Amino acid sequence: MTRNTADTDTDVDSDTDWDRGDHGRFARIETAHDDPAVVAAAIAPDNTADVDTKGVESDGVVRTRIRRETTGGLQSTVDDYVVNVIVAEQVSGIASTDRIRHETDANDTHHE
């Protein structure tokens, strides 16, 4: 991950396109990755109704919004989300390294 930001607020106007309902706490998280599409796809199954991953933007950033009724609930959900992103980033790196190694092996025409 090259750049990560998080912001918590209660300003409804900043995200008017997402219904916060009765949720009093709100977080926006942006994470930059070498392979953002893979990371976004990996974390998507863990999203609940209170977690909205907007997907990958052209700048390689995954943008996620989290809403919860309480500060403690928001903290727990953000903690879980961050762990999921870290694991997804690590798996993405392992998969990429493995893919490169297999591609290199397949292109190796030198046989002993």
N, C-alpha and C positions, 0 to 999 in steps of 0.2 A: 504494500500500500504506500502510495507516495504522498497523499494528502488526505487528512480526515478533519471534518468539522462537525460540531454538534451545537445545536441551539435549542434552548427550552424557553417557552413563553406561554402567555395566555392571550395573545393578540389574535383574535379571530380574523381580522382583516388580512393578515399575512397569508392565509390559506383559505380563502373564501370558497374555493372550488371543492373543498372536502368538508362534509358535514361532521362537526365535532360533537353534535348531540349534547348530552349533559356532561361530557367529559371536561374536567376543569384543568387538566394538565396536557401539554402538547410538546413534542420534541421533533426537530428536523435533523436528520443525520445524513451527511454526504461522505462517501468514501470513494477514493480513486484507486483503480486497480489496473494491472497490466492486462488482465482479461476480464473486463467488467461484465460482459454478457454471461460468462460462466458463473461468476460470483452471484449475480442477480438471480439467475436460474436456480442456483443451489440454495439460496435462502428463501425463495418464494414459497416453497411448501410449508415453511414454518410461520408464515404470515397469518395473523388472525384478523378478525374484523377491525381490530384496533391498530393494525400495522398495515401501512400502505407503501409498497415499494413501487415507485413510479417507473422504474426501469432504467435503462442505460441511456444516458445522453451522449451526444456526439463527442463530448469532452472526456469520455471515459469514466464518468462519475455515476455511481449508483446513489439515487436520492430516495430516502425513506422518511415517512412521517409516522409518528406513534402518538396515540392519544390514550389517556387513562384518566379515571376519575380522581385518583389520589396521587400525591407525590411519590409515596412508597411504591405504588403499583407501576408508575412511570419508570422509576428507577429500576425495578426488577425487570420490566420488559426491555428497557434499553440495555441492561446488562446481558440479558439472554440474547438479544439481537447482536450485540457486539461480539459475543462468543461465536455465534453462528457465522458472522462475517469473517472472523479470524480463521475459523476452521475452513470455510469455503475458499479463502485466499490461499491457505496452505495446500489444500487438495488441488486447487487450480494450478499451483506451481508444480506440484508433484506430477500431475497429469501432463502438463506441458513438457516437463523435462523427460518424462517417459515417452511421450509422443515423438519428441525430437530424436531420442535415442533409437526408437524403432524405425523412424524414417531414415536415419543414418545407416542403420544395419541393413535395411532393405536396399539402399542405394550402394552399398559396399559390394563392388564386383571383384574384389581381390579375395581369392580363396586359397587357403594353404593346402 
